[in-house]
Amino acid sequence: MTAALKASEKMNNKLNSVVLLESESTLGGRVQSDRTEDGFILDRGFAVFIEEYPSSKEILDYDALKLAKFDPAALIRINNQDSLCRIADPLRQPQHLVTTLFTRVGRTMDKIRLVKLLLT
């Protein structure tokens, strides 16, 4: 999205008129957030934002955006159950290893493979 905004800004300086079109019904490209009827915000897609991108530094106000780091983890809701299951990266968050291994998310074999990985 930043690239499209920057390109339109440069073209606008040369042409005095630019129309920026989006093929989807919402803005954001491959990264979107949807709000469910019960108030959850579901993020889809994946993006890593590197603060050192020169064009981003030039056109974005980082302080106004209030950028924050997120834990390498997720809360997952399963089949209309009220509780959320937490899964985390046990290499970066070893304190969540037990929770991750015993969550209802994932197959038993995958969890065994995870333990083997951690022991090597």
N, CA, C and O atoms as a GROMACS GRO file, in nm:
protein
  480
    1MET      N    1   0.082  -0.119   0.000
    1MET     CA    2   0.000   0.000   0.000
    1MET      C    3   0.086   0.125   0.000
    1MET      O    4   0.056   0.222  -0.069
    2THR      N    5   0.193   0.122   0.078
    2THR     CA    6   0.283   0.237   0.082
    2THR      C    7   0.340   0.265  -0.056
    2THR      O    8   0.349   0.380  -0.098
    3ALA      N    9   0.377   0.160  -0.128
    3ALA     CA   10   0.434   0.176  -0.262
    3ALA      C   11   0.334   0.242  -0.356
    3ALA      O   12   0.371   0.330  -0.434
    4ALA      N   13   0.209   0.201  -0.349
    4ALA     CA   14   0.106   0.261  -0.436
    4ALA      C   15   0.085   0.407  -0.403
    4ALA      O   16   0.070   0.490  -0.493
    5LEU      N   17   0.082   0.441  -0.276
    5LEU     CA   18   0.064   0.581  -0.237
    5LEU      C   19   0.182   0.666  -0.281
    5LEU      O   20   0.165   0.778  -0.329
    6LYS      N   21   0.302   0.613  -0.264
    6LYS     CA   22   0.421   0.687  -0.304
    6LYS      C   23   0.425   0.707  -0.455
    6LYS      O   24   0.457   0.816  -0.502
    7ALA      N   25   0.393   0.603  -0.531
    7ALA     CA   26   0.392   0.614  -0.677
    7ALA      C   27   0.288   0.716  -0.723
    7ALA      O   28   0.314   0.795  -0.814
    8SER      N   29   0.170   0.714  -0.661
    8SER     CA   30   0.066   0.810  -0.701
    8SER      C   31   0.107   0.952  -0.667
    8SER      O   32   0.076   1.046  -0.741
    9GLU      N   33   0.176   0.969  -0.555
    9GLU     CA   34   0.224   1.103  -0.518
    9GLU      C   35   0.324   1.154  -0.622
    9GLU      O   36   0.315   1.270  -0.665
   10LYS      N   37   0.419   1.069  -0.663
   10LYS     CA   38   0.518   1.111  -0.763
   10LYS      C   39   0.451   1.143  -0.896
   10LYS      O   40   0.486   1.241  -0.961
   11MET      N   41   0.355   1.060  -0.938
   11MET     CA   42   0.286   1.084  -1.064
   11MET      C   43   0.202   1.212  -1.056
   11MET      O   44   0.192   1.286  -1.153
   12ASN      N   45   0.142   1.236  -0.942
   12ASN     CA   46   0.061   1.356  -0.924
   12ASN      C   47   0.145   1.482  -0.941
   12ASN      O   48   0.098   1.582  -0.996
   13ASN      N   49   0.269   1.478  -0.895
   13ASN     CA   50   0.358   1.593  -0.911
   13ASN      C   51   0.388   1.621  -1.057
   13ASN      O   52   0.415   1.736  -1.093
   14LYS      N   53   0.384   1.519  -1.142
   14LYS     CA   54   0.414   1.535  -1.285
   14LYS      C   55   0.290   1.560  -1.369
   14LYS      O   56   0.295   1.634  -1.468
   15LEU      N   57   0.178   1.501  -1.332
   15LEU     CA   58   0.058   1.505  -1.416
   15LEU      C   59  -0.054   1.592  -1.361
   15LEU      O   60  -0.148   1.624  -1.434
   16ASN      N   61  -0.047   1.631  -1.237
   16ASN     CA   62  -0.150   1.711  -1.170
   16ASN      C   63  -0.281   1.638  -1.146
   16ASN      O   64  -0.374   1.695  -1.089
   17SER      N   65  -0.291   1.511  -1.186
   17SER     CA   66  -0.413   1.436  -1.161
   17SER      C   67  -0.381   1.286  -1.165
   17SER      O   68  -0.325   1.237  -1.263
   18VAL      N   69  -0.416   1.216  -1.060
   18VAL     CA   70  -0.394   1.072  -1.052
   18VAL      C   71  -0.517   1.007  -0.992
   18VAL      O   72  -0.574   1.059  -0.896
   19VAL      N   73  -0.558   0.895  -1.049
   19VAL     CA   74  -0.666   0.815  -0.993
   19VAL      C   75  -0.604   0.683  -0.949
   19VAL      O   76  -0.546   0.611  -1.031
   20LEU      N   77  -0.617   0.652  -0.823
   20LEU     CA   78  -0.564   0.528  -0.768
   20LEU      C   79  -0.679   0.429  -0.754
   20LEU      O   80  -0.775   0.456  -0.681
   21LEU      N   81  -0.670   0.315  -0.823
   21LEU     CA   82  -0.777   0.216  -0.823
   21LEU      C   83  -0.736   0.094  -0.741
   21LEU      O   84  -0.619   0.059  -0.734
   22GLU      N   85  -0.835   0.032  -0.678
   22GLU     CA   86  -0.813  -0.090  -0.600
   22GLU      C   87  -0.906  -0.197  -0.656
   22GLU      O   88  -1.025  -0.173  -0.673
   23SER      N   89  -0.851  -0.316  -0.684
   23SER     CA   90  -0.931  -0.423  -0.743
   23SER      C   91  -1.023  -0.492  -0.642
   23SER      O   92  -1.122  -0.554  -0.681
   24GLU      N   93  -0.991  -0.482  -0.514
   24GLU     CA   94  -1.073  -0.545  -0.411
   24GLU      C   95  -1.176  -0.447  -0.356
   24GLU      O   96  -1.171  -0.327  -0.385
   25SER      N   97  -1.268  -0.499  -0.277
   25SER     CA   98  -1.373  -0.413  -0.221
   25SER      C   99  -1.322  -0.328  -0.103
   25SER      O  100  -1.389  -0.233  -0.062
   26THR      N  101  -1.205  -0.363  -0.050
   26THR     CA  102  -1.146  -0.286   0.059
   26THR      C  103  -1.000  -0.257   0.029
   26THR      O  104  -0.939  -0.324  -0.055
   27LEU      N  105  -0.944  -0.157   0.096
   27LEU     CA  106  -0.803  -0.124   0.080
   27LEU      C  107  -0.716  -0.215   0.165
   27LEU      O  108  -0.764  -0.272   0.263
   28GLY      N  109  -0.591  -0.227   0.128
   28GLY     CA  110  -0.499  -0.300   0.214
   28GLY      C  111  -0.422  -0.411   0.147
   28GLY      O  112  -0.329  -0.466   0.206
   29GLY      N  113  -0.457  -0.445   0.025
   29GLY     CA  114  -0.384  -0.551  -0.043
   29GLY      C  115  -0.404  -0.686   0.023
   29GLY      O  116  -0.517  -0.723   0.054
   30ARG      N  117  -0.295  -0.759   0.044
   30ARG     CA  118  -0.307  -0.896   0.095
   30ARG      C  119  -0.328  -0.903   0.245
   30ARG      O  120  -0.352  -1.011   0.299
   31VAL      N  121  -0.320  -0.790   0.314
   31VAL     CA  122  -0.338  -0.788   0.458
   31VAL      C  123  -0.469  -0.718   0.490
   31VAL      O  124  -0.490  -0.603   0.450
   32GLN      N  125  -0.556  -0.786   0.560
   32GLN     CA  126  -0.689  -0.731   0.593
   32GLN      C  127  -0.725  -0.765   0.737
   32GLN      O  128  -0.669  -0.858   0.796
   33SER      N  129  -0.818  -0.692   0.791
   33SER     CA  130  -0.876  -0.724   0.922
   33SER      C  131  -1.027  -0.725   0.906
   33SER      O  132  -1.085  -0.634   0.846
   34ASP      N  133  -1.091  -0.825   0.961
   34ASP     CA  134  -1.237  -0.836   0.958
   34ASP      C  135  -1.288  -0.838   1.101
   34ASP      O  136  -1.225  -0.899   1.188
   35ARG      N  137  -1.400  -0.772   1.126
   35ARG     CA  138  -1.462  -0.774   1.259
   35ARG      C  139  -1.580  -0.869   1.255
   35ARG      O  140  -1.668  -0.858   1.169
   36THR      N  141  -1.583  -0.964   1.350
   36THR     CA  142  -1.693  -1.060   1.356
   36THR      C  143  -1.812  -0.997   1.427
   36THR      O  144  -1.800  -0.891   1.489
   37GLU      N  145  -1.927  -1.062   1.419
   37GLU     CA  146  -2.048  -1.011   1.484
   37GLU      C  147  -2.032  -1.001   1.635
   37GLU      O  148  -2.095  -0.916   1.699
   38ASP      N  149  -1.946  -1.089   1.693
   38ASP     CA  150  -1.930  -1.085   1.838
   38ASP      C  151  -1.808  -1.002   1.882
   38ASP      O  152  -1.763  -1.013   1.996
   39GLY      N  153  -1.755  -0.920   1.791
   39GLY     CA  154  -1.654  -0.822   1.830
   39GLY      C  155  -1.509  -0.860   1.812
   39GLY      O  156  -1.421  -0.779   1.840
   40PHE      N  157  -1.481  -0.982   1.766
   40PHE     CA  158  -1.342  -1.020   1.743
   40PHE      C  159  -1.290  -0.955   1.616
   40PHE      O  160  -1.365  -0.934   1.521
   41ILE      N  161  -1.163  -0.922   1.616
   41ILE     CA  162  -1.098  -0.873   1.495
   41ILE      C  163  -1.008  -0.984   1.444
   41ILE      O  164  -0.916  -1.028   1.512
   42LEU      N  165  -1.035  -1.028   1.323
   42LEU     CA  166  -0.960  -1.137   1.262
   42LEU      C  167  -0.867  -1.080   1.156
   42LEU      O  168  -0.913  -1.016   1.061
   43ASP      N  169  -0.738  -1.102   1.171
   43ASP     CA  170  -0.641  -1.057   1.073
   43ASP      C  171  -0.613  -1.170   0.976
   43ASP      O  172  -0.600  -1.286   1.017
   44ARG      N  173  -0.605  -1.138   0.849
   44ARG     CA  174  -0.567  -1.237   0.749
   44ARG      C  175  -0.458  -1.179   0.662
   44ARG      O  176  -0.450  -1.057   0.641
   45GLY      N  177  -0.377  -1.267   0.612
   45GLY     CA  178  -0.261  -1.222   0.537
   45GLY      C  179  -0.143  -1.205   0.631
   45GLY      O  180  -0.156  -1.219   0.752
   46PHE      N  181  -0.030  -1.175   0.575
   46PHE     CA  182   0.090  -1.162   0.656
   46PHE      C  183   0.177  -1.053   0.597
   46PHE      O  184   0.195  -1.045   0.476
   47ALA      N  185   0.230  -0.971   0.682
   47ALA     CA  186   0.322  -0.867   0.637
   47ALA      C  187   0.418  -0.836   0.750
   47ALA      O  188   0.382  -0.837   0.867
   48VAL      N  189   0.539  -0.809   0.712
   48VAL     CA  190   0.640  -0.763   0.807
   48VAL      C  191   0.672  -0.620   0.768
   48VAL      O  192   0.711  -0.594   0.654
   49PHE      N  193   0.657  -0.530   0.860
   49PHE     CA  194   0.688  -0.389   0.832
   49PHE      C  195   0.825  -0.358   0.890
   49PHE      O  196   0.848  -0.372   1.010
   50ILE      N  197   0.914  -0.316   0.804
   50ILE     CA  198   1.048  -0.278   0.847
   50ILE      C  199   1.052  -0.126   0.851
   50ILE      O  200   1.036  -0.059   0.748
   51GLU      N  201   1.074  -0.072   0.968
   51GLU     CA  202   1.067   0.073   0.987
   51GLU      C  203   1.171   0.149   0.907
   51GLU      O  204   1.159   0.271   0.891
   52GLU      N  205   1.271   0.082   0.857
   52GLU     CA  206   1.379   0.149   0.785
   52GLU      C  207   1.352   0.169   0.636
   52GLU      O  208   1.438   0.223   0.566
   53TYR      N  209   1.236   0.125   0.586
   53TYR     CA  210   1.206   0.149   0.445
   53TYR      C  211   1.210   0.300   0.420
   53TYR      O  212   1.136   0.374   0.485
   54PRO      N  213   1.294   0.348   0.328
   54PRO     CA  214   1.306   0.493   0.306
   54PRO      C  215   1.175   0.561   0.269
   54PRO      O  216   1.144   0.668   0.321
   55SER      N  217   1.096   0.500   0.179
   55SER     CA  218   0.971   0.566   0.138
   55SER      C  219   0.871   0.571   0.253
   55SER      O  220   0.794   0.666   0.264
   56SER      N  221   0.870   0.468   0.338
   56SER     CA  222   0.780   0.469   0.453
   56SER      C  223   0.819   0.579   0.552
   56SER      O  224   0.734   0.650   0.604
   57LYS      N  225   0.949   0.591   0.576
   57LYS     CA  226   0.997   0.697   0.665
   57LYS      C  227   0.957   0.835   0.612
   57LYS      O  228   0.927   0.927   0.688
   58GLU      N  229   0.958   0.847   0.481
   58GLU     CA  230   0.931   0.975   0.416
   58GLU      C  231   0.784   1.016   0.425
   58GLU      O  232   0.753   1.134   0.443
   59ILE      N  233   0.692   0.918   0.412
   59ILE     CA  234   0.551   0.956   0.402
   59ILE      C  235   0.466   0.920   0.523
   59ILE      O  236   0.353   0.968   0.535
   60LEU      N  237   0.518   0.838   0.614
   60LEU     CA  238   0.438   0.797   0.730
   60LEU      C  239   0.486   0.866   0.857
   60LEU      O  240   0.606   0.891   0.874
   61ASP      N  241   0.392   0.898   0.943
   61ASP     CA  242   0.424   0.955   1.074
   61ASP      C  243   0.420   0.841   1.176
   61ASP      O  244   0.313   0.805   1.225
   62TYR      N  245   0.536   0.784   1.206
   62TYR     CA  246   0.543   0.667   1.294
   62TYR      C  247   0.484   0.694   1.432
   62TYR      O  248   0.419   0.608   1.490
   63ASP      N  249   0.507   0.814   1.485
   63ASP     CA  250   0.452   0.846   1.618
   63ASP      C  251   0.299   0.844   1.615
   63ASP      O  252   0.236   0.793   1.707
   64ALA      N  253   0.240   0.901   1.510
   64ALA     CA  254   0.094   0.904   1.500
   64ALA      C  255   0.037   0.763   1.482
   64ALA      O  256  -0.074   0.735   1.526
   65LEU      N  257   0.112   0.676   1.417
   65LEU     CA  258   0.065   0.538   1.396
   65LEU      C  259   0.070   0.454   1.522
   65LEU      O  260   0.002   0.352   1.533
   66LYS      N  261   0.152   0.496   1.619
   66LYS     CA  262   0.168   0.423   1.745
   66LYS      C  263   0.203   0.276   1.718
   66LYS      O  264   0.136   0.185   1.766
   67LEU      N  265   0.308   0.256   1.640
   67LEU     CA  266   0.351   0.121   1.606
   67LEU      C  267   0.386   0.043   1.732
   67LEU      O  268   0.438   0.100   1.828
   68ALA      N  269   0.357  -0.086   1.731
   68ALA     CA  270   0.386  -0.172   1.845
   68ALA      C  271   0.432  -0.308   1.796
   68ALA      O  272   0.398  -0.351   1.686
   69LYS      N  273   0.511  -0.374   1.879
   69LYS     CA  274   0.554  -0.510   1.848
   69LYS      C  275   0.450  -0.607   1.901
   69LYS      O  276   0.384  -0.581   2.001
   70PHE      N  277   0.436  -0.717   1.833
   70PHE     CA  278   0.343  -0.821   1.874
   70PHE      C  279   0.420  -0.946   1.911
   70PHE      O  280   0.526  -0.973   1.855
   71ASP      N  281   0.367  -1.021   2.006
   71ASP     CA  282   0.427  -1.149   2.042
   71ASP      C  283   0.418  -1.245   1.925
   71ASP      O  284   0.322  -1.240   1.849
   72PRO      N  285   0.518  -1.333   1.908
   72PRO     CA  286   0.509  -1.436   1.805
   72PRO      C  287   0.414  -1.547   1.852
   72PRO      O  288   0.457  -1.657   1.885
   73ALA      N  289   0.286  -1.514   1.854
   73ALA     CA  290   0.184  -1.606   1.905
   73ALA      C  291   0.050  -1.572   1.843
   73ALA      O  292   0.035  -1.471   1.773
   74ALA      N  293  -0.048  -1.656   1.870
   74ALA     CA  294  -0.182  -1.630   1.821
   74ALA      C  295  -0.284  -1.684   1.920
   74ALA      O  296  -0.258  -1.782   1.990
   75LEU      N  297  -0.399  -1.620   1.924
   75LEU     CA  298  -0.515  -1.669   1.998
   75LEU      C  299  -0.614  -1.719   1.894
   75LEU      O  300  -0.654  -1.645   1.804
   76ILE      N  301  -0.654  -1.844   1.906
   76ILE     CA  302  -0.737  -1.907   1.804
   76ILE      C  303  -0.868  -1.953   1.866
   76ILE      O  304  -0.871  -2.018   1.971
   77ARG      N  305  -0.976  -1.917   1.800
   77ARG     CA  306  -1.109  -1.960   1.844
   77ARG      C  307  -1.150  -2.080   1.759
   77ARG      O  308  -1.140  -2.076   1.636
   78ILE      N  309  -1.197  -2.185   1.823
   78ILE     CA  310  -1.231  -2.309   1.753
   78ILE      C  311  -1.381  -2.335   1.759
   78ILE      O  312  -1.440  -2.339   1.867
   79ASN      N  313  -1.442  -2.352   1.644
   79ASN     CA  314  -1.580  -2.399   1.631
   79ASN      C  315  -1.678  -2.339   1.731
   79ASN      O  316  -1.743  -2.412   1.806
   80ASN      N  317  -1.689  -2.210   1.733
   80ASN     CA  318  -1.786  -2.139   1.816
   80ASN      C  319  -1.770  -2.163   1.966
   80ASN      O  320  -1.865  -2.141   2.041
   81GLN      N  321  -1.654  -2.208   2.010
   81GLN     CA  322  -1.631  -2.223   2.153
   81GLN      C  323  -1.599  -2.086   2.211
   81GLN      O  324  -1.542  -2.000   2.142
   82ASP      N  325  -1.635  -2.065   2.337
   82ASP     CA  326  -1.616  -1.935   2.399
   82ASP      C  327  -1.470  -1.904   2.432
   82ASP      O  328  -1.430  -1.788   2.431
   83SER      N  329  -1.390  -2.008   2.460
   83SER     CA  330  -1.252  -1.983   2.500
   83SER      C  331  -1.160  -1.977   2.378
   83SER      O  332  -1.191  -2.032   2.272
   84LEU      N  333  -1.048  -1.911   2.395
   84LEU     CA  334  -0.947  -1.899   2.291
   84LEU      C  335  -0.830  -1.990   2.324
   84LEU      O  336  -0.794  -2.007   2.440
   85CYS      N  337  -0.769  -2.047   2.221
   85CYS     CA  338  -0.651  -2.131   2.238
   85CYS      C  339  -0.528  -2.048   2.200
   85CYS      O  340  -0.525  -1.982   2.096
   86ARG      N  341  -0.430  -2.052   2.286
   86ARG     CA  342  -0.306  -1.978   2.258
   86ARG      C  343  -0.202  -2.074   2.204
   86ARG      O  344  -0.178  -2.181   2.260
   87ILE      N  345  -0.140  -2.035   2.092
   87ILE     CA  346  -0.023  -2.106   2.043
   87ILE      C  347   0.088  -2.002   2.028
   87ILE      O  348   0.064  -1.889   1.986
   88ALA      N  349   0.208  -2.043   2.062
   88ALA     CA  350   0.320  -1.950   2.059
   88ALA      C  351   0.443  -2.020   2.004
   88ALA      O  352   0.448  -2.143   1.995
   89ASP      N  353   0.541  -1.941   1.968
   89ASP     CA  354   0.668  -1.993   1.922
   89ASP      C  355   0.752  -2.027   2.045
   89ASP      O  356   0.803  -1.936   2.110
   90PRO      N  357   0.768  -2.155   2.077
   90PRO     CA  358   0.839  -2.191   2.201
   90PRO      C  359   0.989  -2.160   2.196
   90PRO      O  360   1.054  -2.156   2.300
   91LEU      N  361   1.043  -2.138   2.078
   91LEU     CA  362   1.184  -2.099   2.070
   91LEU      C  363   1.204  -1.956   2.117
   91LEU      O  364   1.306  -1.923   2.178
   92ARG      N  365   1.107  -1.871   2.089
   92ARG     CA  366   1.117  -1.730   2.132
   92ARG      C  367   1.039  -1.701   2.258
   92ARG      O  368   1.063  -1.601   2.325
   93GLN      N  369   0.945  -1.788   2.292
   93GLN     CA  370   0.864  -1.770   2.413
   93GLN      C  371   0.854  -1.904   2.486
   93GLN      O  372   0.748  -1.965   2.490
   94PRO      N  373   0.965  -1.949   2.545
   94PRO     CA  374   0.964  -2.080   2.611
   94PRO      C  375   0.863  -2.090   2.725
   94PRO      O  376   0.822  -2.200   2.761
   95GLN      N  377   0.824  -1.978   2.782
   95GLN     CA  378   0.726  -1.982   2.891
   95GLN      C  379   0.589  -2.030   2.844
   95GLN      O  380   0.504  -2.066   2.927
   96HIS      N  381   0.565  -2.033   2.712
   96HIS     CA  382   0.436  -2.079   2.659
   96HIS      C  383   0.444  -2.219   2.598
   96HIS      O  384   0.351  -2.261   2.529
   97LEU      N  385   0.553  -2.291   2.622
   97LEU     CA  386   0.568  -2.425   2.565
   97LEU      C  387   0.457  -2.519   2.609
   97LEU      O  388   0.395  -2.585   2.525
   98VAL      N  389   0.430  -2.527   2.738
   98VAL     CA  390   0.328  -2.620   2.789
   98VAL      C  391   0.191  -2.584   2.733
   98VAL      O  392   0.116  -2.672   2.690
   99THR      N  393   0.157  -2.456   2.734
   99THR     CA  394   0.028  -2.413   2.679
   99THR      C  395   0.016  -2.452   2.532
   99THR      O  396  -0.089  -2.499   2.488
  100THR      N  397   0.123  -2.431   2.457
  100THR     CA  398   0.122  -2.463   2.314
  100THR      C  399   0.107  -2.612   2.290
  100THR      O  400   0.034  -2.654   2.201
  101LEU      N  401   0.176  -2.693   2.370
  101LEU     CA  402   0.169  -2.838   2.351
  101LEU      C  403   0.033  -2.897   2.386
  101LEU      O  404  -0.010  -2.995   2.325
  102PHE      N  405  -0.036  -2.837   2.483
  102PHE     CA  406  -0.163  -2.894   2.528
  102PHE      C  407  -0.287  -2.821   2.475
  102PHE      O  408  -0.398  -2.849   2.518
  103THR      N  409  -0.267  -2.728   2.384
  103THR     CA  410  -0.382  -2.659   2.326
  103THR      C  411  -0.459  -2.753   2.234
  103THR      O  412  -0.406  -2.856   2.190
  104ARG      N  413  -0.582  -2.720   2.204
  104ARG     CA  414  -0.665  -2.802   2.114
  104ARG      C  415  -0.629  -2.779   1.967
  104ARG      O  416  -0.684  -2.844   1.879
  105VAL      N  417  -0.537  -2.688   1.941
  105VAL     CA  418  -0.496  -2.657   1.804
  105VAL      C  419  -0.380  -2.748   1.765
  105VAL      O  420  -0.285  -2.763   1.842
  106GLY      N  421  -0.386  -2.807   1.648
  106GLY     CA  422  -0.276  -2.888   1.597
  106GLY      C  423  -0.294  -3.036   1.624
  106GLY      O  424  -0.369  -3.078   1.712
  107ARG      N  425  -0.222  -3.114   1.546
  107ARG     CA  426  -0.226  -3.259   1.560
  107ARG      C  427  -0.122  -3.306   1.660
  107ARG      O  428  -0.019  -3.240   1.679
  108THR      N  429  -0.147  -3.417   1.724
  108THR     CA  430  -0.054  -3.473   1.822
  108THR      C  431   0.083  -3.497   1.760
  108THR      O  432   0.185  -3.468   1.821
  109MET      N  433   0.085  -3.551   1.638
  109MET     CA  434   0.212  -3.579   1.571
  109MET      C  435   0.293  -3.450   1.551
  109MET      O  436   0.415  -3.451   1.566
  110ASP      N  437   0.227  -3.342   1.517
  110ASP     CA  438   0.297  -3.214   1.500
  110ASP      C  439   0.357  -3.167   1.632
  110ASP      O  440   0.466  -3.109   1.634
  111LYS      N  441   0.288  -3.191   1.739
  111LYS     CA  442   0.339  -3.151   1.871
  111LYS      C  443   0.459  -3.237   1.912
  111LYS      O  444   0.553  -3.188   1.974
  112ILE      N  445   0.455  -3.364   1.876
  112ILE     CA  446   0.571  -3.452   1.901
  112ILE      C  447   0.691  -3.404   1.820
  112ILE      O  448   0.803  -3.401   1.871
  113ARG      N  449   0.668  -3.366   1.695
  113ARG     CA  450   0.776  -3.313   1.612
  113ARG      C  451   0.833  -3.184   1.672
  113ARG      O  452   0.953  -3.160   1.666
  114LEU      N  453   0.746  -3.103   1.729
  114LEU     CA  454   0.792  -2.979   1.792
  114LEU      C  455   0.885  -3.008   1.909
  114LEU      O  456   0.989  -2.945   1.923
  115VAL      N  457   0.847  -3.103   1.991
  115VAL     CA  458   0.931  -3.140   2.106
  115VAL      C  459   1.066  -3.193   2.059
  115VAL      O  460   1.170  -3.159   2.115
  116LYS      N  461   1.065  -3.277   1.954
  116LYS     CA  462   1.190  -3.328   1.898
  116LYS      C  463   1.278  -3.213   1.848
  116LYS      O  464   1.399  -3.214   1.870
  117LEU      N  465   1.218  -3.118   1.783
  117LEU     CA  466   1.291  -3.000   1.734
  117LEU      C  467   1.356  -2.925   1.849
  117LEU      O  468   1.471  -2.882   1.841
  118LEU      N  469   1.281  -2.909   1.956
  118LEU     CA  470   1.333  -2.833   2.071
  118LEU      C  471   1.446  -2.907   2.142
  118LEU      O  472   1.531  -2.844   2.205
  119LEU      N  473   1.446  -3.038   2.132
  119LEU     CA  474   1.547  -3.118   2.201
  119LEU      C  475   1.677  -3.134   2.119
  119LEU      O  476   1.777  -3.183   2.170
  120THR      N  477   1.673  -3.094   1.994
  120THR     CA  478   1.794  -3.108   1.910
  120THR      C  479   1.884  -2.987   1.919
  120THR      O  480   1.989  -2.984   1.855
   0.00000   0.00000   0.00000
